[in-house]
Amino acid sequence: MEQVSQAEFWQQRYEQDSTGWDMGKISPPLKAYIDQLPESAKHQAILVPGAGNAYEVGYLHEQGFTNVTLVDFAPAPIEAFAARYPHFPSTHLICADFFSLSDEQYQFDWILEQTFFCAINPARRDEYVQQMAALLKPNGKLVGLLFNKDFGQVQPPFGGTQAEYQQRFAPYFDIEIMEPSDNSHPARQGSELFIKMRIKD
Ligand SMILES: C[S@@+](CC[C@H](N)C(=O)[O-])C[C@H]1O[C@@H](n2cnc3c(N)ncnc32)[C@H](O)[C@@H]1O
């Protein structure tokens, strides 16, 4: 299980084209969320951690969002993204461990979760919550999707339950939405929760 905390584990998955999680396009609930944002959101600082092939980042960029940053510690998907989007600012493509990002250097208005939580070692879930909270500006929010299914596996995706998520996030976040997604990708229908939570004052 510790191997999922190593970049090499994921880099190998990309090199071997063993990326079963990759939907090849933006997740429909996240597209719907982005599409209803007001024009004023286009300059907000947004982070997509564990972005992989980063379809969400590409979509935000195409829609005119100007301050989007991705982080992933596997170089392969970042290189592929940079090749697809040569005009995307390279300083916003961060090849590093999410847990090593300094909150003194980075602060975001919102962070987009997409199959990143389920990829980290479950023993690090509280650390994930704390790091998310640290990287958000006051009133910042965490938006995205979490599996509401226990896969019972010793390798990713590591699932979970709504009750567990509520308990883990509640010390740092006010949960505004945590409900079954009704517009998931067909392969994930009935297995995702849409979340929107705001950092506590
Ligand atoms: C299951 S994949 C999901 C990728 C993408 N979000 C998607 O939905 O296609 C998990 C991604 O998180 C990255 N990752 C896992 N742990 C990480 C960490 N501690 N820091 C940065 N990236 C990490 C992996 O390299 C991988 O690209």
The ligand as a Tripos MOL2 file, in Angstrom:
@<TRIPOS>MOLECULE
LIG
   27    29     1     0     0
SMALL
NO_CHARGES

@<TRIPOS>ATOM
      1 C1         -6.0760    7.6530  -10.1470 C.3       1 LIG1
      2 S1         -5.0470    8.8370  -10.8790 S.3       1 LIG1
      3 C2         -6.2220   10.1000  -11.3150 C.3       1 LIG1
      4 C3         -5.7290   11.0600  -12.3290 C.3       1 LIG1
      5 C4         -6.7770   12.0950  -12.7780 C.3       1 LIG1
      6 N1         -7.2720   12.8670  -11.6690 N.3       1 LIG1
      7 C5         -7.8940   11.4210  -13.5040 C.2       1 LIG1
      8 O1         -9.0070   11.3790  -12.9650 O.co2     1 LIG1
      9 O2         -7.6790   10.9160  -14.6060 O.co2     1 LIG1
     10 C6         -4.2090    9.5430   -9.4970 C.3       1 LIG1
     11 C7         -3.1700   10.5820   -9.8660 C.3       1 LIG1
     12 O3         -2.6640   11.1570   -8.6630 O.3       1 LIG1
     13 C8         -1.2670   11.2750   -8.7530 C.3       1 LIG1
     14 N2         -0.7760   11.2580   -7.3720 N.ar      1 LIG1
     15 C9         -0.9660   10.2910   -6.4420 C.ar      1 LIG1
     16 N3         -0.4210   10.6570   -5.2600 N.ar      1 LIG1
     17 C10         0.1290   11.8980   -5.4590 C.ar      1 LIG1
     18 C11         0.8140   12.8100   -4.6300 C.ar      1 LIG1
     19 N4          1.0720   12.5210   -3.3350 N.pl3     1 LIG1
     20 N5          1.2150   13.9810   -5.1500 N.ar      1 LIG1
     21 C12         0.9720   14.2850   -6.4610 C.ar      1 LIG1
     22 N6          0.3160   13.4530   -7.2920 N.ar      1 LIG1
     23 C13        -0.1090   12.2750   -6.8060 C.ar      1 LIG1
     24 C14        -0.8270   10.0980   -9.5910 C.3       1 LIG1
     25 O4          0.4180   10.3070  -10.2090 O.3       1 LIG1
     26 C15        -1.9730   10.0030  -10.6000 C.3       1 LIG1
     27 O5         -1.7070   10.7980  -11.7400 O.3       1 LIG1
@<TRIPOS>BOND
     1     1     2 1
     2     2     3 1
     3     2    10 1
     4     3     4 1
     5     4     5 1
     6     5     6 1
     7     5     7 1
     8     7     8 2
     9     7     9 1
    10    10    11 1
    11    11    12 1
    12    11    26 1
    13    12    13 1
    14    13    14 1
    15    13    24 1
    16    14    15 ar
    17    14    23 ar
    18    15    16 ar
    19    16    17 ar
    20    17    18 ar
    21    17    23 ar
    22    18    19 1
    23    18    20 ar
    24    20    21 ar
    25    21    22 ar
    26    22    23 ar
    27    24    25 1
    28    24    26 1
    29    26    27 1
@<TRIPOS>SUBSTRUCTURE
     1 LIG1         1 GROUP 0 **** ****
